[in-house]
């Protein structure tokens, strides 16, 4: 078994092992097994990074085995500069989530930890799959553990939220399956994604495929106006569920645009770029305004996620290197920052059992160490220079100005809205005198919480101060993607399109 398969199946194996440890008396052992499994899975991904060749756009660490010979379906996995960071991010955030749920989850601990480890392996499978059917299986399978995480350990309306999450994403995925079957038939019986990238397709076929992909990936991102499931799910999900959902699961849809929509239907992608840019700008501006009036901290950060992911899709459909690379950097940065924001809300919720902003005030007086971390993550969410949140947004804005000044100007307004709703929330929750007796009784973060937030803070600062290692990995793959997308795939020789 190669390194990549180990990264996929090791957390799944640990997750299944945890499910067999059913007794509550084994909770302590379960937590340690979960942590060992998460750490081992993360350590397995590090050689992928260390051994990755930044100078080529080719898939690396490729593994291929016949899965269903009759239908020419293969277990085929590999990573390039676009997918490598998301494999690492998934394994990294799984360790953080296990630590975050260490003392918080007291019931069905084995199922909780097992679900996250299985989900981790499945998501790494999505980012690694080079076979269309394998991608679909991993993509759909991620719904099951997340559905259970929300439905079992969620809030009072957890069943409604879990059902809404499942229904939205499943309906979008059905059209994805139809598109994959069409491509299988059109390619003469191949599920190889690289083969689909070279397949000539008529304008009508490309448009239909593009919107079939759109139905699956736009819901997952989520783009406006199919974002309405996200705030409900975040409000009801447990802290770890919200962190993983924001940090990684939203990236599955954005990743799908790069792996499927743009290279398989480049003509349709160019033709409908105006629509994608418009929807992205609405997400950035309108949803940013919606975030400004939220009274629930989790809902505010959920709407903030929709706005930040709007930057990602905006960058992708600008069709220049700054836009696409900026979108990818923004995805990684959003993984660190949004995950940290939700974990901070979880720290407060564990003590006060409330996410209402009005219930807080003056937290800095009783939790100074925690407030320092919260301030850093809030600044990163605003896009402050030298934090992870700045790099991707700035690159996308530069890419937007390069493509169209007015698009760049509109995108830049998001920095103002982002600062407004984040700092407004920070002021009301953390600053000022102690608001009430509940806040007065708050205790500062313990060693476990300090460790968790320190690791995330270092990641946020590292990416903000030295983003080059992140962009170096993706440069060759982004350049190859843009070169590929610039060439028409219409089955008429001599017709090309330009950026």
C-alpha positions as CSV (number, residue, x, y, z in Angstrom):
1,X,0.0,0.0,0.0
2,X,1.4,3.4,-1.0
3,X,1.6,6.5,1.1
4,X,-1.5,8.1,-0.4
5,X,-3.6,5.0,0.2
6,X,-2.3,4.8,3.7
7,X,-3.4,8.5,4.2
8,X,-6.9,7.5,3.0
9,X,-7.4,4.2,4.8
10,X,-5.4,4.5,8.0
11,X,-7.9,7.0,9.6
12,X,-10.8,4.9,8.3
13,X,-9.3,1.8,9.9
14,X,-8.8,3.6,13.2
15,X,-12.4,4.9,12.9
16,X,-13.8,1.4,12.4
17,X,-11.6,0.2,15.4
18,X,-13.1,2.9,17.6
19,X,-16.6,1.8,16.7
20,X,-15.9,-1.6,18.2
21,X,-14.9,0.0,21.6
22,X,-18.5,0.5,22.7
23,X,-18.6,0.8,26.4
24,X,-18.6,4.2,28.1
25,X,-16.0,2.9,30.6
26,X,-13.6,2.8,27.7
27,X,-14.0,6.5,26.9
28,X,-10.5,7.4,28.1
29,X,-8.9,4.7,26.0
30,X,-11.1,5.7,23.0
31,X,-9.9,9.3,23.2
32,X,-6.2,8.1,23.2
33,X,-6.8,5.7,20.3
34,X,-8.5,8.5,18.4
35,X,-5.6,10.8,19.0
36,X,-3.0,8.2,18.1
37,X,-5.0,7.5,14.9
38,X,-5.3,11.1,13.9
39,X,-1.6,11.8,14.6
40,X,-0.5,8.8,12.7
41,X,-2.7,9.7,9.8
42,X,-1.2,13.3,9.8
43,X,2.4,12.0,10.0
44,X,1.7,9.8,7.0
45,X,0.8,12.8,4.9
46,X,4.0,14.7,5.7
47,X,6.2,12.5,3.4
48,X,3.8,13.4,0.6
49,X,4.7,17.1,1.2
50,X,8.4,16.4,1.7
51,X,8.7,14.3,-1.4
52,X,6.5,16.4,-3.7
53,X,8.2,17.8,-6.8
54,X,7.0,21.4,-7.2
55,X,8.5,21.7,-10.7
56,X,5.9,19.5,-12.4
57,X,2.1,19.6,-12.9
58,X,1.9,15.9,-13.3
59,X,0.1,13.7,-10.7
60,X,2.5,12.3,-8.1
61,X,2.3,9.4,-5.7
62,X,0.0,7.7,-8.2
63,X,-1.5,4.3,-7.3
64,X,-3.7,2.3,-9.6
65,X,-5.5,-1.0,-9.1
66,X,-8.4,-2.5,-11.1
67,X,-11.5,-2.2,-9.0
68,X,-14.4,-3.2,-11.3
69,X,-12.9,-4.6,-14.5
70,X,-16.2,-5.1,-16.3
71,X,-17.0,-1.3,-16.2
72,X,-13.3,-0.2,-16.5
73,X,-13.4,1.3,-13.0
74,X,-10.1,1.6,-11.2
75,X,-8.9,2.5,-7.8
76,X,-6.7,5.3,-9.0
77,X,-5.3,8.0,-6.7
78,X,-2.7,10.7,-6.9
79,X,-2.0,14.3,-5.9
80,X,-0.9,17.4,-7.8
81,X,-0.2,20.9,-6.6
82,X,-3.9,21.7,-6.4
83,X,-4.9,18.8,-4.2
84,X,-1.8,18.2,-2.0
85,X,-2.5,21.0,0.5
86,X,-6.1,19.8,1.1
87,X,-4.8,16.3,1.9
88,X,-2.5,17.9,4.5
89,X,-5.2,20.3,5.8
90,X,-7.7,17.4,6.2
91,X,-5.3,15.3,8.3
92,X,-4.2,18.4,10.3
93,X,-7.7,19.5,11.2
94,X,-8.6,16.0,12.2
95,X,-6.0,16.1,15.0
96,X,-7.3,19.5,16.1
97,X,-10.9,18.2,16.2
98,X,-10.0,15.2,18.2
99,X,-8.3,17.4,20.8
100,X,-11.2,19.8,20.7
101,X,-13.7,17.1,21.6
102,X,-11.5,15.5,24.3
103,X,-13.5,16.5,27.3
104,X,-16.5,18.1,25.7
105,X,-18.0,14.9,24.3
106,X,-19.0,12.5,27.1
107,X,-21.6,10.3,25.4
108,X,-21.0,7.9,22.5
109,X,-17.4,9.0,22.5
110,X,-16.2,6.1,20.4
111,X,-18.8,6.8,17.7
112,X,-18.0,10.6,17.7
113,X,-14.3,10.1,17.3
114,X,-14.8,7.2,14.9
115,X,-17.1,9.3,12.7
116,X,-14.5,12.1,12.4
117,X,-11.7,9.7,11.6
118,X,-13.7,7.9,8.9
119,X,-14.8,11.3,7.5
120,X,-11.2,12.4,7.4
121,X,-10.1,9.3,5.3
122,X,-13.1,9.8,2.9
123,X,-12.3,13.5,2.4
124,X,-8.6,12.7,1.6
125,X,-10.1,10.1,-0.9
126,X,-12.0,12.9,-2.6
127,X,-8.9,15.1,-3.0
128,X,-6.9,12.1,-4.2
129,X,-9.3,10.3,-6.6
130,X,-8.3,10.2,-10.3
131,X,-11.1,7.9,-11.3
132,X,-14.5,9.6,-11.7
133,X,-16.6,6.9,-10.1
134,X,-14.1,6.6,-7.2
135,X,-14.4,10.4,-6.7
136,X,-18.2,10.1,-6.6
137,X,-18.1,7.3,-4.1
138,X,-15.8,9.2,-1.7
139,X,-17.8,12.4,-2.4
140,X,-21.1,10.9,-1.5
141,X,-19.8,8.8,1.4
142,X,-18.7,11.9,3.3
143,X,-22.3,12.8,3.7
144,X,-23.0,9.8,6.0
145,X,-20.5,10.5,8.9
146,X,-21.3,14.2,8.8
147,X,-25.1,13.5,8.8
148,X,-24.6,11.4,11.9
149,X,-22.3,13.9,13.6
150,X,-25.0,16.6,13.2
151,X,-27.9,14.4,13.9
152,X,-26.6,12.7,17.0
153,X,-24.4,15.3,18.7
154,X,-26.1,18.5,17.4
155,X,-28.4,21.1,19.0
156,X,-32.2,21.1,19.6
157,X,-33.0,21.2,15.9
158,X,-30.3,18.7,14.9
159,X,-32.6,16.4,12.9
160,X,-34.0,19.3,10.8
161,X,-30.4,20.6,10.1
162,X,-29.0,17.1,9.3
163,X,-31.9,16.4,7.0
164,X,-31.5,19.7,5.2
165,X,-27.8,19.2,4.8
166,X,-28.3,15.7,3.4
167,X,-31.1,16.7,1.1
168,X,-29.4,19.7,-0.4
169,X,-26.1,17.9,-1.1
170,X,-27.7,14.7,-2.3
171,X,-30.0,16.4,-4.8
172,X,-27.0,18.3,-6.3
173,X,-25.0,15.1,-6.4
174,X,-27.6,13.2,-8.5
175,X,-26.9,15.5,-11.5
176,X,-23.2,15.0,-10.9
177,X,-23.8,11.3,-11.3
178,X,-25.7,11.8,-14.6
179,X,-22.8,13.9,-15.9
180,X,-20.2,11.3,-14.9
181,X,-22.2,8.6,-16.7
182,X,-22.5,10.7,-19.8
183,X,-18.7,11.3,-19.8
184,X,-18.1,7.6,-19.3
185,X,-20.2,6.8,-22.4
186,X,-18.8,9.7,-24.5
187,X,-15.2,8.6,-23.7
188,X,-15.9,5.0,-24.9
189,X,-16.1,3.5,-21.5
190,X,-13.6,5.2,-19.2
191,X,-13.9,6.8,-15.8
192,X,-10.4,8.2,-16.0
193,X,-10.6,11.9,-15.2
194,X,-7.5,12.7,-17.2
195,X,-9.1,11.1,-20.3
196,X,-12.2,13.2,-19.7
197,X,-10.0,16.3,-19.7
198,X,-9.0,15.6,-23.3
199,X,-12.5,14.7,-24.5
200,X,-14.0,17.0,-27.3
201,X,-17.5,18.0,-26.4
202,X,-20.1,20.1,-28.3
203,X,-21.1,23.5,-26.8
204,X,-24.5,22.1,-25.7
205,X,-22.9,19.1,-24.1
206,X,-20.4,21.3,-22.3
207,X,-23.2,23.6,-21.0
208,X,-25.3,20.7,-19.7
209,X,-22.3,19.1,-18.0
210,X,-21.1,22.4,-16.6
211,X,-24.5,23.0,-14.9
212,X,-24.7,19.4,-13.7
213,X,-21.4,19.9,-12.0
214,X,-22.6,23.3,-10.8
215,X,-25.6,21.7,-9.0
216,X,-23.3,19.5,-7.0
217,X,-20.3,21.8,-6.3
218,X,-22.1,25.1,-5.9
219,X,-24.3,23.6,-3.1
220,X,-21.2,22.2,-1.4
221,X,-19.2,25.5,-1.5
222,X,-21.9,26.9,-0.9
223,X,-22.6,29.6,-3.4
224,X,-25.4,32.2,-3.2
225,X,-28.4,31.4,-3.5
226,X,-28.0,27.7,-2.5
227,X,-26.2,28.6,0.7
228,X,-29.2,28.5,3.0
229,X,-28.5,25.1,4.5
230,X,-25.1,26.2,5.9
231,X,-26.2,28.6,8.7
232,X,-28.8,26.1,10.0
233,X,-26.3,23.3,10.0
234,X,-23.6,25.3,11.7
235,X,-25.9,26.5,14.4
236,X,-27.0,22.9,15.2
237,X,-23.7,21.0,14.6
238,X,-21.3,20.3,17.5
239,X,-18.2,22.4,17.6
240,X,-16.0,19.8,15.9
241,X,-18.6,19.3,13.2
242,X,-18.7,23.0,12.4
243,X,-14.9,23.2,12.4
244,X,-14.6,20.3,9.9
245,X,-17.5,21.5,7.8
246,X,-16.0,25.0,7.4
247,X,-12.4,24.0,7.2
248,X,-12.6,21.1,4.8
249,X,-16.0,20.0,3.6
250,X,-16.8,23.3,1.9
251,X,-13.6,22.9,0.0
252,X,-14.8,19.7,-1.7
253,X,-17.2,21.7,-3.9
254,X,-14.5,24.4,-4.8
255,X,-12.1,21.6,-5.6
256,X,-14.7,20.0,-7.9
257,X,-14.8,23.2,-10.0
258,X,-11.1,23.0,-10.6
259,X,-10.9,19.2,-11.2
260,X,-14.1,18.8,-13.2
261,X,-15.9,22.0,-14.4
262,X,-13.0,24.0,-15.8
263,X,-10.9,21.4,-17.5
264,X,-13.8,19.2,-18.8
265,X,-16.0,22.0,-20.0
266,X,-13.7,24.9,-20.6
267,X,-15.8,26.6,-23.3
268,X,-18.9,26.5,-21.1
269,X,-16.8,27.7,-18.1
270,X,-15.7,30.8,-20.2
271,X,-19.2,31.4,-21.5
272,X,-20.8,31.3,-18.0
273,X,-18.0,32.9,-16.2
274,X,-20.1,36.1,-15.9
275,X,-22.7,34.2,-14.0
276,X,-20.2,32.6,-11.6
277,X,-18.5,36.0,-11.0
278,X,-21.9,37.6,-10.4
279,X,-23.0,35.0,-7.9
280,X,-19.6,35.1,-6.2
281,X,-19.8,38.9,-5.8
282,X,-23.3,38.7,-4.4
283,X,-22.0,36.1,-1.9
284,X,-19.1,38.4,-1.0
285,X,-21.2,41.6,-0.7
286,X,-24.8,40.7,0.1
287,X,-24.0,37.8,2.5
288,X,-21.4,40.0,4.1
289,X,-24.1,42.4,4.9
290,X,-26.3,39.6,6.2
291,X,-23.5,38.5,8.5
292,X,-23.4,42.1,10.0
293,X,-26.9,41.8,11.5
294,X,-26.6,38.3,13.1
295,X,-27.1,37.9,16.8
296,X,-25.8,34.3,17.0
297,X,-22.0,34.0,16.8
298,X,-22.1,30.7,14.9
299,X,-24.6,32.1,12.4
300,X,-22.4,35.1,11.9
301,X,-19.3,33.0,11.2
302,X,-21.3,30.7,9.0
303,X,-22.4,33.7,6.8
304,X,-18.8,34.9,6.9
305,X,-17.8,31.5,5.5
306,X,-20.2,31.9,2.6
307,X,-18.7,35.4,1.9
308,X,-15.1,34.1,2.1
309,X,-15.8,31.2,-0.2
310,X,-17.3,33.7,-2.6
311,X,-13.7,34.9,-3.0
312,X,-12.7,31.4,-4.0
313,X,-15.2,30.9,-6.8
314,X,-14.6,34.5,-7.9
315,X,-10.8,33.8,-8.3
316,X,-11.4,30.5,-10.2
317,X,-13.5,32.1,-12.9
318,X,-11.2,35.1,-13.5
319,X,-9.0,32.7,-15.5
320,X,-5.7,34.2,-14.5
321,X,-2.9,32.9,-12.3
322,X,-3.4,35.4,-9.5
323,X,-7.2,34.6,-9.3
324,X,-6.9,30.8,-9.3
325,X,-3.8,30.7,-7.0
326,X,-5.5,33.3,-4.7
327,X,-8.6,31.1,-4.6
328,X,-6.6,28.1,-3.6
329,X,-4.7,30.0,-1.0
330,X,-8.0,31.4,0.3
331,X,-9.3,27.9,0.7
332,X,-6.4,26.8,2.8
333,X,-6.5,30.1,4.9
334,X,-10.2,29.8,5.4
335,X,-9.6,26.2,6.6
336,X,-7.3,27.5,9.4
337,X,-9.2,30.7,10.3
338,X,-12.8,29.5,10.1
339,X,-11.9,26.3,12.0
340,X,-10.3,28.4,14.7
341,X,-13.3,30.8,14.8
342,X,-15.7,28.0,15.3
343,X,-13.5,26.3,17.9
344,X,-13.3,29.7,19.8
345,X,-17.1,29.9,19.8
346,X,-17.1,26.3,21.1
347,X,-14.8,27.3,24.0
348,X,-17.3,30.0,25.1
349,X,-20.4,27.7,24.5
350,X,-18.9,25.0,26.7
351,X,-18.8,27.4,29.6
352,X,-21.9,29.5,29.0
353,X,-24.1,27.2,26.9
354,X,-25.1,30.2,24.8
355,X,-24.0,31.5,21.4
356,X,-26.0,34.8,21.6
357,X,-23.8,37.8,21.3
358,X,-26.0,39.7,23.7
359,X,-25.2,37.2,26.5
360,X,-21.6,38.2,26.5
361,X,-19.5,41.3,27.1
362,X,-16.2,41.9,28.8
363,X,-14.8,38.4,28.3
364,X,-11.3,39.9,28.2
365,X,-11.6,40.6,31.9
366,X,-12.0,36.9,32.8
367,X,-10.4,35.1,29.9
368,X,-7.4,37.3,28.8
369,X,-5.3,34.4,27.3
370,X,-8.3,33.2,25.3
371,X,-9.2,36.7,24.2
372,X,-5.7,37.1,22.8
373,X,-6.2,34.1,20.5
374,X,-9.7,35.2,19.6
375,X,-8.3,38.6,18.6
376,X,-5.7,37.0,16.3
377,X,-8.3,34.9,14.6
378,X,-10.7,37.8,14.3
379,X,-7.9,39.9,12.6
380,X,-7.2,37.0,10.3
381,X,-10.9,36.8,9.4
382,X,-10.8,40.6,8.6
383,X,-7.8,39.9,6.2
384,X,-5.2,41.7,8.3
385,X,-1.7,41.6,6.7
386,X,0.7,39.0,8.1
387,X,-2.2,36.7,8.8
388,X,-3.4,33.9,6.6
389,X,-6.7,35.7,5.8
390,X,-4.8,38.5,3.9
391,X,-2.9,36.5,1.3
392,X,-5.6,34.8,-0.6
393,X,-8.1,37.7,-0.6
394,X,-5.4,40.1,-1.7
395,X,-4.3,37.8,-4.6
396,X,-7.9,37.4,-5.7
397,X,-8.5,41.1,-5.6
398,X,-5.4,41.7,-7.7
399,X,-6.5,39.0,-10.1
400,X,-9.9,40.6,-10.3
401,X,-8.4,44.1,-11.0
402,X,-6.3,42.5,-13.7
403,X,-9.4,41.0,-15.4
404,X,-11.8,43.9,-14.8
405,X,-11.3,47.0,-12.5
406,X,-14.9,47.2,-11.4
407,X,-15.0,43.5,-10.4
408,X,-11.9,44.1,-8.4
409,X,-13.4,47.2,-6.7
410,X,-16.6,45.3,-5.8
411,X,-14.5,42.4,-4.4
412,X,-12.4,44.8,-2.3
413,X,-15.5,46.0,-0.5
414,X,-15.7,42.6,1.1
415,X,-12.7,43.6,3.2
416,X,-14.7,46.4,4.7
417,X,-17.7,44.2,5.4
418,X,-15.5,41.4,6.8
419,X,-13.8,43.9,9.2
420,X,-17.2,45.4,10.1
421,X,-19.0,42.2,11.2
422,X,-15.9,40.6,12.8
423,X,-14.8,43.5,14.8
424,X,-18.4,44.4,15.8
425,X,-18.8,40.9,17.2
426,X,-15.4,41.0,18.9
427,X,-16.3,44.3,20.6
428,X,-19.6,43.2,21.9
429,X,-18.3,39.8,23.2
430,X,-14.9,40.5,24.5
431,X,-14.4,44.2,25.2
432,X,-15.9,46.5,27.8
433,X,-16.8,45.8,31.4
434,X,-18.0,42.4,32.6
435,X,-21.6,42.2,31.3
436,X,-23.2,39.8,33.9
437,X,-22.5,37.3,36.6
438,X,-22.1,34.4,34.1
439,X,-19.3,36.2,32.3
440,X,-17.8,37.0,35.7
441,X,-17.6,33.3,36.6
442,X,-15.8,32.3,33.3
443,X,-12.5,30.6,33.6
444,X,-9.7,31.0,31.1
445,X,-8.6,28.3,28.7
446,X,-7.0,25.1,30.1
447,X,-3.8,23.4,28.7
448,X,-5.7,21.4,26.1
449,X,-7.5,24.4,24.7
450,X,-4.3,26.5,24.8
451,X,-2.4,23.8,22.8
452,X,-5.2,23.5,20.3
453,X,-5.4,27.3,19.7
454,X,-1.6,27.7,19.7
455,X,-1.2,25.3,16.9
456,X,-3.9,27.0,14.8
457,X,-2.4,30.4,15.6
458,X,1.0,29.3,14.4
459,X,-0.5,28.0,11.2
460,X,-2.4,31.3,10.7
461,X,0.8,33.4,11.2
462,X,3.0,31.1,9.2
463,X,0.8,31.3,6.2
464,X,0.4,35.1,6.6
465,X,4.2,35.8,7.0
466,X,5.6,33.3,4.6
467,X,3.0,32.2,2.0
468,X,5.7,31.1,-0.5
469,X,5.8,27.4,0.5
470,X,2.1,27.3,-0.1
471,X,2.1,29.0,-3.5
472,X,5.3,27.2,-4.7
473,X,3.5,23.8,-4.5
474,X,0.6,24.9,-6.6
475,X,2.2,27.2,-9.2
476,X,3.0,24.5,-11.8
477,X,-0.4,22.9,-11.6
478,X,-2.3,26.2,-11.8
479,X,-0.2,27.2,-14.9
480,X,-1.0,23.9,-16.5
481,X,-4.7,24.2,-15.7
482,X,-5.0,27.7,-17.1
483,X,-3.1,26.5,-20.3
484,X,-5.5,23.6,-20.6
485,X,-8.6,25.8,-20.0
486,X,-7.5,28.3,-22.6
487,X,-7.9,25.8,-25.4
488,X,-11.3,25.1,-26.8
489,X,-12.6,21.6,-26.7
490,X,-15.3,22.1,-29.2
491,X,-15.1,19.3,-31.8
492,X,-14.3,21.7,-34.7
493,X,-10.6,22.1,-35.6
494,X,-9.2,25.6,-35.6
495,X,-11.6,27.2,-33.1
496,X,-9.9,28.5,-29.9
497,X,-10.9,30.8,-27.1
498,X,-8.8,33.3,-25.3
499,X,-8.8,34.7,-21.8
